[in-house]
């Protein structure tokens, strides 16, 4: 069953980019008029935050749509949405680590493997001690 979106649920002020490769893969996975990509952010990883992305068909009252292109919609809750501005979603077919890549130009740091990010600049502190 297709769920109608209220006009207040569509937010167009985010700078979100989805590459053609990612769009194609998402459509292959089932994105449609009734199924959207839900992106959340949760605490975790070496740098403090990780993206959590799933295909979903159930809009919640606290959800808004932050990206639309043809049948592709990106939905997030209001708390996670502060981490979506500047997000680029890509898909790679490489042999070593195929999959989606979510990178954010506004992230202040990330871990070595790239699976987590921080949004606040890290404080450079020096520690000294005597033995």
Buried (B, 14 or more C-beta within 10 A) or exposed (E): EEEEBEEEBEBEEBBBEBBEBBBEBBBEEEBBEEBBBBBBBEEEBBBBBBBEBEEBBEBEEEBBBBBBEEBBBBBBBEEBBEBBBBBBBBBBEEEEEEEBBBBBEEBEBBBEEEBBBBBEEEEEEEEEEEE
